Amino acid sequence: MVTVARYGDVNEALQLKMVLEARGIKAFVPDEFAATNAPYRFATDPSGVRVQVAEEDAETARQVISEQ
């Protein structure tokens, strides 16, 4: 898995996940549980809530992200 985006808010990460999956790109938010239960940790953490895709989908995912 490759991280293609990071957000300070879990809802933004989940929104991107939905957009990517609507385009046929399987996406994963590995920090979803932690960010839901401790959102204050991710709001100030520069690493943010990660959105990840398979390595072979990373370039296409980044293109989708840039179109938004």
PDB file of N, CA, C and O in Angstrom:
ATOM      1  N   MET A   1       0.844  -1.183   0.000  1.00  0.00           N
ATOM      2  CA  MET A   1       0.000   0.000   0.000  1.00  0.00           C
ATOM      3  C   MET A   1       0.889   1.245   0.000  1.00  0.00           C
ATOM      4  O   MET A   1       1.958   1.280   0.608  1.00  0.00           O
ATOM      5  N   VAL A   2       0.399   2.261  -0.707  1.00  0.00           N
ATOM      6  CA  VAL A   2       1.120   3.523  -0.847  1.00  0.00           C
ATOM      7  C   VAL A   2       0.212   4.645  -0.355  1.00  0.00           C
ATOM      8  O   VAL A   2      -0.967   4.689  -0.707  1.00  0.00           O
ATOM      9  N   THR A   3       0.752   5.548   0.451  1.00  0.00           N
ATOM     10  CA  THR A   3      -0.017   6.691   0.922  1.00  0.00           C
ATOM     11  C   THR A   3      -0.070   7.735  -0.187  1.00  0.00           C
ATOM     12  O   THR A   3       0.964   8.193  -0.674  1.00  0.00           O
ATOM     13  N   VAL A   4      -1.295   8.107  -0.583  1.00  0.00           N
ATOM     14  CA  VAL A   4      -1.466   9.097  -1.657  1.00  0.00           C
ATOM     15  C   VAL A   4      -1.988  10.427  -1.139  1.00  0.00           C
ATOM     16  O   VAL A   4      -1.958  11.426  -1.857  1.00  0.00           O
ATOM     17  N   ALA A   5      -2.471  10.452   0.112  1.00  0.00           N
ATOM     18  CA  ALA A   5      -2.977  11.708   0.683  1.00  0.00           C
ATOM     19  C   ALA A   5      -2.986  11.598   2.204  1.00  0.00           C
ATOM     20  O   ALA A   5      -3.033  10.504   2.766  1.00  0.00           O
ATOM     21  N   ARG A   6      -2.941  12.755   2.851  1.00  0.00           N
ATOM     22  CA  ARG A   6      -3.020  12.847   4.316  1.00  0.00           C
ATOM     23  C   ARG A   6      -3.949  14.010   4.656  1.00  0.00           C
ATOM     24  O   ARG A   6      -3.897  15.067   4.026  1.00  0.00           O
ATOM     25  N   TYR A   7      -4.794  13.801   5.656  1.00  0.00           N
ATOM     26  CA  TYR A   7      -5.740  14.836   6.068  1.00  0.00           C
ATOM     27  C   TYR A   7      -5.724  14.996   7.582  1.00  0.00           C
ATOM     28  O   TYR A   7      -5.386  14.063   8.311  1.00  0.00           O
ATOM     29  N   GLY A   8      -6.084  16.164   8.040  1.00  0.00           N
ATOM     30  CA  GLY A   8      -6.201  16.419   9.475  1.00  0.00           C
ATOM     31  C   GLY A   8      -7.521  15.934  10.041  1.00  0.00           C
ATOM     32  O   GLY A   8      -7.706  15.895  11.258  1.00  0.00           O
ATOM     33  N   ASP A   9      -8.442  15.562   9.156  1.00  0.00           N
ATOM     34  CA  ASP A   9      -9.787  15.152   9.575  1.00  0.00           C
ATOM     35  C   ASP A   9     -10.138  13.817   8.926  1.00  0.00           C
ATOM     36  O   ASP A   9      -9.965  13.643   7.720  1.00  0.00           O
ATOM     37  N   VAL A  10     -10.625  12.887   9.721  1.00  0.00           N
ATOM     38  CA  VAL A  10     -10.959  11.556   9.201  1.00  0.00           C
ATOM     39  C   VAL A  10     -12.065  11.619   8.150  1.00  0.00           C
ATOM     40  O   VAL A  10     -12.077  10.811   7.222  1.00  0.00           O
ATOM     41  N   ASN A  11     -12.986  12.560   8.281  1.00  0.00           N
ATOM     42  CA  ASN A  11     -14.080  12.656   7.312  1.00  0.00           C
ATOM     43  C   ASN A  11     -13.582  13.036   5.917  1.00  0.00           C
ATOM     44  O   ASN A  11     -14.111  12.554   4.915  1.00  0.00           O
ATOM     45  N   GLU A  12     -12.579  13.890   5.853  1.00  0.00           N
ATOM     46  CA  GLU A  12     -11.996  14.246   4.564  1.00  0.00           C
ATOM     47  C   GLU A  12     -11.319  13.032   3.938  1.00  0.00           C
ATOM     48  O   GLU A  12     -11.419  12.812   2.731  1.00  0.00           O
ATOM     49  N   ALA A  13     -10.635  12.252   4.756  1.00  0.00           N
ATOM     50  CA  ALA A  13      -9.976  11.044   4.257  1.00  0.00           C
ATOM     51  C   ALA A  13     -11.005  10.050   3.745  1.00  0.00           C
ATOM     52  O   ALA A  13     -10.810   9.442   2.692  1.00  0.00           O
ATOM     53  N   LEU A  14     -12.093   9.880   4.474  1.00  0.00           N
ATOM     54  CA  LEU A  14     -13.142   8.947   4.044  1.00  0.00           C
ATOM     55  C   LEU A  14     -13.842   9.429   2.781  1.00  0.00           C
ATOM     56  O   LEU A  14     -14.258   8.620   1.951  1.00  0.00           O
ATOM     57  N   GLN A  15     -13.974  10.751   2.635  1.00  0.00           N
ATOM     58  CA  GLN A  15     -14.569  11.297   1.420  1.00  0.00           C
ATOM     59  C   GLN A  15     -13.689  10.974   0.211  1.00  0.00           C
ATOM     60  O   GLN A  15     -14.196  10.575  -0.838  1.00  0.00           O
ATOM     61  N   LEU A  16     -12.380  11.145   0.354  1.00  0.00           N
ATOM     62  CA  LEU A  16     -11.478  10.807  -0.741  1.00  0.00           C
ATOM     63  C   LEU A  16     -11.540   9.314  -1.038  1.00  0.00           C
ATOM     64  O   LEU A  16     -11.517   8.912  -2.201  1.00  0.00           O
ATOM     65  N   LYS A  17     -11.617   8.504  -0.012  1.00  0.00           N
ATOM     66  CA  LYS A  17     -11.732   7.057  -0.209  1.00  0.00           C
ATOM     67  C   LYS A  17     -12.949   6.747  -1.084  1.00  0.00           C
ATOM     68  O   LYS A  17     -12.863   5.935  -2.005  1.00  0.00           O
ATOM     69  N   MET A  18     -14.072   7.389  -0.800  1.00  0.00           N
ATOM     70  CA  MET A  18     -15.287   7.162  -1.596  1.00  0.00           C
ATOM     71  C   MET A  18     -15.093   7.602  -3.038  1.00  0.00           C
ATOM     72  O   MET A  18     -15.526   6.913  -3.962  1.00  0.00           O
ATOM     73  N   VAL A  19     -14.447   8.741  -3.238  1.00  0.00           N
ATOM     74  CA  VAL A  19     -14.199   9.245  -4.596  1.00  0.00           C
ATOM     75  C   VAL A  19     -13.324   8.262  -5.370  1.00  0.00           C
ATOM     76  O   VAL A  19     -13.615   7.931  -6.519  1.00  0.00           O
ATOM     77  N   LEU A  20     -12.257   7.801  -4.734  1.00  0.00           N
ATOM     78  CA  LEU A  20     -11.353   6.858  -5.398  1.00  0.00           C
ATOM     79  C   LEU A  20     -12.070   5.551  -5.725  1.00  0.00           C
ATOM     80  O   LEU A  20     -11.913   5.011  -6.820  1.00  0.00           O
ATOM     81  N   GLU A  21     -12.847   5.049  -4.789  1.00  0.00           N
ATOM     82  CA  GLU A  21     -13.549   3.792  -5.022  1.00  0.00           C
ATOM     83  C   GLU A  21     -14.624   3.938  -6.093  1.00  0.00           C
ATOM     84  O   GLU A  21     -14.919   2.978  -6.803  1.00  0.00           O
ATOM     85  N   ALA A  22     -15.206   5.112  -6.217  1.00  0.00           N
ATOM     86  CA  ALA A  22     -16.177   5.358  -7.291  1.00  0.00           C
ATOM     87  C   ALA A  22     -15.503   5.312  -8.655  1.00  0.00           C
ATOM     88  O   ALA A  22     -16.147   5.035  -9.667  1.00  0.00           O
ATOM     89  N   ARG A  23     -14.198   5.587  -8.673  1.00  0.00           N
ATOM     90  CA  ARG A  23     -13.411   5.521  -9.910  1.00  0.00           C
ATOM     91  C   ARG A  23     -12.772   4.150 -10.117  1.00  0.00           C
ATOM     92  O   ARG A  23     -11.982   3.956 -11.040  1.00  0.00           O
ATOM     93  N   GLY A  24     -13.125   3.198  -9.243  1.00  0.00           N
ATOM     94  CA  GLY A  24     -12.616   1.841  -9.387  1.00  0.00           C
ATOM     95  C   GLY A  24     -11.273   1.586  -8.739  1.00  0.00           C
ATOM     96  O   GLY A  24     -10.626   0.579  -9.026  1.00  0.00           O
ATOM     97  N   ILE A  25     -10.838   2.497  -7.856  1.00  0.00           N
ATOM     98  CA  ILE A  25      -9.556   2.351  -7.175  1.00  0.00           C
ATOM     99  C   ILE A  25      -9.833   1.948  -5.728  1.00  0.00           C
ATOM    100  O   ILE A  25     -10.430   2.718  -4.976  1.00  0.00           O
ATOM    101  N   LYS A  26      -9.412   0.770  -5.341  1.00  0.00           N
ATOM    102  CA  LYS A  26      -9.599   0.305  -3.968  1.00  0.00           C
ATOM    103  C   LYS A  26      -8.732   1.147  -3.042  1.00  0.00           C
ATOM    104  O   LYS A  26      -7.520   1.237  -3.236  1.00  0.00           O
ATOM    105  N   ALA A  27      -9.344   1.763  -2.040  1.00  0.00           N
ATOM    106  CA  ALA A  27      -8.631   2.645  -1.120  1.00  0.00           C
ATOM    107  C   ALA A  27      -8.823   2.173   0.314  1.00  0.00           C
ATOM    108  O   ALA A  27      -9.784   1.471   0.628  1.00  0.00           O
ATOM    109  N   PHE A  28      -7.892   2.569   1.179  1.00  0.00           N
ATOM    110  CA  PHE A  28      -7.887   2.140   2.569  1.00  0.00           C
ATOM    111  C   PHE A  28      -7.460   3.315   3.442  1.00  0.00           C
ATOM    112  O   PHE A  28      -6.540   4.055   3.095  1.00  0.00           O
ATOM    113  N   VAL A  29      -8.134   3.480   4.576  1.00  0.00           N
ATOM    114  CA  VAL A  29      -7.785   4.519   5.545  1.00  0.00           C
ATOM    115  C   VAL A  29      -7.313   3.795   6.808  1.00  0.00           C
ATOM    116  O   VAL A  29      -8.124   3.491   7.684  1.00  0.00           O
ATOM    117  N   PRO A  30      -6.006   3.515   6.911  1.00  0.00           N
ATOM    118  CA  PRO A  30      -5.519   2.716   8.034  1.00  0.00           C
ATOM    119  C   PRO A  30      -5.673   3.388   9.399  1.00  0.00           C
ATOM    120  O   PRO A  30      -5.662   2.713  10.429  1.00  0.00           O
ATOM    121  N   ASP A  31      -5.816   4.694   9.410  1.00  0.00           N
ATOM    122  CA  ASP A  31      -5.938   5.432  10.670  1.00  0.00           C
ATOM    123  C   ASP A  31      -7.392   5.716  11.050  1.00  0.00           C
ATOM    124  O   ASP A  31      -7.644   6.473  11.987  1.00  0.00           O
ATOM    125  N   GLU A  32      -8.339   5.127  10.346  1.00  0.00           N
ATOM    126  CA  GLU A  32      -9.756   5.457  10.552  1.00  0.00           C
ATOM    127  C   GLU A  32     -10.195   5.254  11.997  1.00  0.00           C
ATOM    128  O   GLU A  32     -10.785   6.158  12.590  1.00  0.00           O
ATOM    129  N   PHE A  33      -9.926   4.108  12.566  1.00  0.00           N
ATOM    130  CA  PHE A  33     -10.382   3.818  13.923  1.00  0.00           C
ATOM    131  C   PHE A  33      -9.767   4.788  14.932  1.00  0.00           C
ATOM    132  O   PHE A  33     -10.474   5.359  15.763  1.00  0.00           O
ATOM    133  N   ALA A  34      -8.469   4.966  14.857  1.00  0.00           N
ATOM    134  CA  ALA A  34      -7.788   5.862  15.801  1.00  0.00           C
ATOM    135  C   ALA A  34      -8.254   7.304  15.633  1.00  0.00           C
ATOM    136  O   ALA A  34      -8.467   8.006  16.622  1.00  0.00           O
ATOM    137  N   ALA A  35      -8.413   7.748  14.393  1.00  0.00           N
ATOM    138  CA  ALA A  35      -8.822   9.136  14.143  1.00  0.00           C
ATOM    139  C   ALA A  35     -10.271   9.378  14.546  1.00  0.00           C
ATOM    140  O   ALA A  35     -10.638  10.498  14.901  1.00  0.00           O
ATOM    141  N   THR A  36     -11.088   8.345  14.494  1.00  0.00           N
ATOM    142  CA  THR A  36     -12.479   8.482  14.929  1.00  0.00           C
ATOM    143  C   THR A  36     -12.552   8.597  16.448  1.00  0.00           C
ATOM    144  O   THR A  36     -13.355   9.361  16.983  1.00  0.00           O
ATOM    145  N   ASN A  37     -11.710   7.834  17.135  1.00  0.00           N
ATOM    146  CA  ASN A  37     -11.744   7.811  18.594  1.00  0.00           C
ATOM    147  C   ASN A  37     -10.882   8.879  19.251  1.00  0.00           C
ATOM    148  O   ASN A  37     -11.114   9.228  20.408  1.00  0.00           O
ATOM    149  N   ALA A  38      -9.900   9.399  18.542  1.00  0.00           N
ATOM    150  CA  ALA A  38      -9.025  10.438  19.098  1.00  0.00           C
ATOM    151  C   ALA A  38      -8.728  11.482  18.026  1.00  0.00           C
ATOM    152  O   ALA A  38      -7.574  11.649  17.632  1.00  0.00           O
ATOM    153  N   PRO A  39      -9.764  12.193  17.546  1.00  0.00           N
ATOM    154  CA  PRO A  39      -9.555  13.134  16.445  1.00  0.00           C
ATOM    155  C   PRO A  39      -8.577  14.252  16.771  1.00  0.00           C
ATOM    156  O   PRO A  39      -7.912  14.769  15.874  1.00  0.00           O
ATOM    157  N   TYR A  40      -8.481  14.629  18.034  1.00  0.00           N
ATOM    158  CA  TYR A  40      -7.558  15.692  18.445  1.00  0.00           C
ATOM    159  C   TYR A  40      -6.104  15.321  18.142  1.00  0.00           C
ATOM    160  O   TYR A  40      -5.283  16.199  17.879  1.00  0.00           O
ATOM    161  N   ARG A  41      -5.787  14.035  18.176  1.00  0.00           N
ATOM    162  CA  ARG A  41      -4.414  13.594  17.902  1.00  0.00           C
ATOM    163  C   ARG A  41      -4.042  13.881  16.454  1.00  0.00           C
ATOM    164  O   ARG A  41      -2.919  14.298  16.172  1.00  0.00           O
ATOM    165  N   PHE A  42      -4.963  13.663  15.548  1.00  0.00           N
ATOM    166  CA  PHE A  42      -4.675  13.831  14.129  1.00  0.00           C
ATOM    167  C   PHE A  42      -4.819  15.277  13.663  1.00  0.00           C
ATOM    168  O   PHE A  42      -4.222  15.668  12.660  1.00  0.00           O
ATOM    169  N   ALA A  43      -5.597  16.061  14.374  1.00  0.00           N
ATOM    170  CA  ALA A  43      -5.778  17.464  14.000  1.00  0.00           C
ATOM    171  C   ALA A  43      -4.481  18.248  14.140  1.00  0.00           C
ATOM    172  O   ALA A  43      -4.263  19.221  13.418  1.00  0.00           O
ATOM    173  N   THR A  44      -3.620  17.832  15.062  1.00  0.00           N
ATOM    174  CA  THR A  44      -2.357  18.542  15.289  1.00  0.00           C
ATOM    175  C   THR A  44      -1.141  17.762  14.803  1.00  0.00           C
ATOM    176  O   THR A  44      -0.021  18.272  14.850  1.00  0.00           O
ATOM    177  N   ASP A  45      -1.343  16.555  14.346  1.00  0.00           N
ATOM    178  CA  ASP A  45      -0.240  15.703  13.892  1.00  0.00           C
ATOM    179  C   ASP A  45       0.027  15.958  12.413  1.00  0.00           C
ATOM    180  O   ASP A  45      -0.877  15.784  11.596  1.00  0.00           O
ATOM    181  N   PRO A  46       1.235  16.364  12.048  1.00  0.00           N
ATOM    182  CA  PRO A  46       1.517  16.661  10.640  1.00  0.00           C
ATOM    183  C   PRO A  46       1.427  15.439   9.720  1.00  0.00           C
ATOM    184  O   PRO A  46       1.291  15.589   8.506  1.00  0.00           O
ATOM    185  N   SER A  47       1.500  14.237  10.287  1.00  0.00           N
ATOM    186  CA  SER A  47       1.399  13.053   9.435  1.00  0.00           C
ATOM    187  C   SER A  47      -0.039  12.818   8.989  1.00  0.00           C
ATOM    188  O   SER A  47      -0.259  12.211   7.941  1.00  0.00           O
ATOM    189  N   GLY A  48      -1.012  13.277   9.747  1.00  0.00           N
ATOM    190  CA  GLY A  48      -2.407  13.227   9.356  1.00  0.00           C
ATOM    191  C   GLY A  48      -2.998  11.832   9.212  1.00  0.00           C
ATOM    192  O   GLY A  48      -2.351  10.824   9.496  1.00  0.00           O
ATOM    193  N   VAL A  49      -4.240  11.808   8.764  1.00  0.00           N
ATOM    194  CA  VAL A  49      -4.968  10.568   8.510  1.00  0.00           C
ATOM    195  C   VAL A  49      -4.640  10.147   7.080  1.00  0.00           C
ATOM    196  O   VAL A  49      -4.920  10.879   6.130  1.00  0.00           O
ATOM    197  N   ARG A  50      -4.053   8.979   6.936  1.00  0.00           N
ATOM    198  CA  ARG A  50      -3.562   8.522   5.632  1.00  0.00           C
ATOM    199  C   ARG A  50      -4.651   7.864   4.787  1.00  0.00           C
ATOM    200  O   ARG A  50      -5.525   7.163   5.298  1.00  0.00           O
ATOM    201  N   VAL A  51      -4.572   8.109   3.484  1.00  0.00           N
ATOM    202  CA  VAL A  51      -5.378   7.394   2.498  1.00  0.00           C
ATOM    203  C   VAL A  51      -4.388   6.616   1.648  1.00  0.00           C
ATOM    204  O   VAL A  51      -3.467   7.190   1.066  1.00  0.00           O
ATOM    205  N   GLN A  52      -4.584   5.305   1.581  1.00  0.00           N
ATOM    206  CA  GLN A  52      -3.639   4.457   0.865  1.00  0.00           C
ATOM    207  C   GLN A  52      -4.334   3.670  -0.239  1.00  0.00           C
ATOM    208  O   GLN A  52      -5.520   3.352  -0.156  1.00  0.00           O
ATOM    209  N   VAL A  53      -3.555   3.365  -1.274  1.00  0.00           N
ATOM    210  CA  VAL A  53      -4.019   2.546  -2.397  1.00  0.00           C
ATOM    211  C   VAL A  53      -2.908   1.558  -2.738  1.00  0.00           C
ATOM    212  O   VAL A  53      -1.778   1.687  -2.267  1.00  0.00           O
ATOM    213  N   ALA A  54      -3.244   0.578  -3.560  1.00  0.00           N
ATOM    214  CA  ALA A  54      -2.227  -0.364  -4.034  1.00  0.00           C
ATOM    215  C   ALA A  54      -1.214   0.402  -4.874  1.00  0.00           C
ATOM    216  O   ALA A  54      -1.545   1.397  -5.518  1.00  0.00           O
ATOM    217  N   GLU A  55       0.006  -0.071  -4.856  1.00  0.00           N
ATOM    218  CA  GLU A  55       1.091   0.616  -5.562  1.00  0.00           C
ATOM    219  C   GLU A  55       0.780   0.816  -7.042  1.00  0.00           C
ATOM    220  O   GLU A  55       1.101   1.861  -7.609  1.00  0.00           O
ATOM    221  N   GLU A  56       0.164  -0.164  -7.660  1.00  0.00           N
ATOM    222  CA  GLU A  56      -0.140  -0.045  -9.091  1.00  0.00           C
ATOM    223  C   GLU A  56      -1.243   0.970  -9.388  1.00  0.00           C
ATOM    224  O   GLU A  56      -1.412   1.376 -10.538  1.00  0.00           O
ATOM    225  N   ASP A  57      -1.998   1.388  -8.363  1.00  0.00           N
ATOM    226  CA  ASP A  57      -3.061   2.383  -8.545  1.00  0.00           C
ATOM    227  C   ASP A  57      -2.643   3.785  -8.109  1.00  0.00           C
ATOM    228  O   ASP A  57      -3.414   4.733  -8.260  1.00  0.00           O
ATOM    229  N   ALA A  58      -1.444   3.926  -7.575  1.00  0.00           N
ATOM    230  CA  ALA A  58      -1.028   5.192  -6.977  1.00  0.00           C
ATOM    231  C   ALA A  58      -1.024   6.354  -7.966  1.00  0.00           C
ATOM    232  O   ALA A  58      -1.509   7.437  -7.641  1.00  0.00           O
ATOM    233  N   GLU A  59      -0.494   6.150  -9.147  1.00  0.00           N
ATOM    234  CA  GLU A  59      -0.424   7.243 -10.123  1.00  0.00           C
ATOM    235  C   GLU A  59      -1.822   7.697 -10.532  1.00  0.00           C
ATOM    236  O   GLU A  59      -2.084   8.896 -10.623  1.00  0.00           O
ATOM    237  N   THR A  60      -2.706   6.755 -10.775  1.00  0.00           N
ATOM    238  CA  THR A  60      -4.083   7.092 -11.156  1.00  0.00           C
ATOM    239  C   THR A  60      -4.784   7.807 -10.005  1.00  0.00           C
ATOM    240  O   THR A  60      -5.519   8.771 -10.224  1.00  0.00           O
ATOM    241  N   ALA A  61      -4.559   7.337  -8.783  1.00  0.00           N
ATOM    242  CA  ALA A  61      -5.168   7.961  -7.610  1.00  0.00           C
ATOM    243  C   ALA A  61      -4.700   9.407  -7.457  1.00  0.00           C
ATOM    244  O   ALA A  61      -5.505  10.294  -7.175  1.00  0.00           O
ATOM    245  N   ARG A  62      -3.413   9.642  -7.640  1.00  0.00           N
ATOM    246  CA  ARG A  62      -2.887  11.015  -7.543  1.00  0.00           C
ATOM    247  C   ARG A  62      -3.482  11.914  -8.622  1.00  0.00           C
ATOM    248  O   ARG A  62      -3.704  13.103  -8.394  1.00  0.00           O
ATOM    249  N   GLN A  63      -3.733  11.355  -9.767  1.00  0.00           N
ATOM    250  CA  GLN A  63      -4.347  12.129 -10.848  1.00  0.00           C
ATOM    251  C   GLN A  63      -5.781  12.512 -10.461  1.00  0.00           C
ATOM    252  O   GLN A  63      -6.203  13.649 -10.673  1.00  0.00           O
ATOM    253  N   VAL A  64      -6.517  11.563  -9.897  1.00  0.00           N
ATOM    254  CA  VAL A  64      -7.889  11.840  -9.434  1.00  0.00           C
ATOM    255  C   VAL A  64      -7.862  12.922  -8.368  1.00  0.00           C
ATOM    256  O   VAL A  64      -8.699  13.824  -8.378  1.00  0.00           O
ATOM    257  N   ILE A  65      -6.912  12.841  -7.451  1.00  0.00           N
ATOM    258  CA  ILE A  65      -6.805  13.829  -6.369  1.00  0.00           C
ATOM    259  C   ILE A  65      -6.514  15.217  -6.933  1.00  0.00           C
ATOM    260  O   ILE A  65      -7.076  16.210  -6.472  1.00  0.00           O
ATOM    261  N   SER A  66      -5.644  15.280  -7.923  1.00  0.00           N
ATOM    262  CA  SER A  66      -5.297  16.587  -8.499  1.00  0.00           C
ATOM    263  C   SER A  66      -6.452  17.221  -9.260  1.00  0.00           C
ATOM    264  O   SER A  66      -6.473  18.438  -9.445  1.00  0.00           O
ATOM    265  N   GLU A  67      -7.406  16.422  -9.700  1.00  0.00           N
ATOM    266  CA  GLU A  67      -8.566  16.938 -10.422  1.00  0.00           C
ATOM    267  C   GLU A  67      -9.597  17.561  -9.491  1.00  0.00           C
ATOM    268  O   GLU A  67     -10.501  18.263  -9.946  1.00  0.00           O
ATOM    269  N   GLN A  68      -9.470  17.313  -8.209  1.00  0.00           N
ATOM    270  CA  GLN A  68     -10.472  17.836  -7.258  1.00  0.00           C
ATOM    271  C   GLN A  68     -10.160  19.233  -6.832  1.00  0.00           C
ATOM    272  O   GLN A  68     -10.899  19.817  -6.039  1.00  0.00           O
TER     273      GLN A  68
END
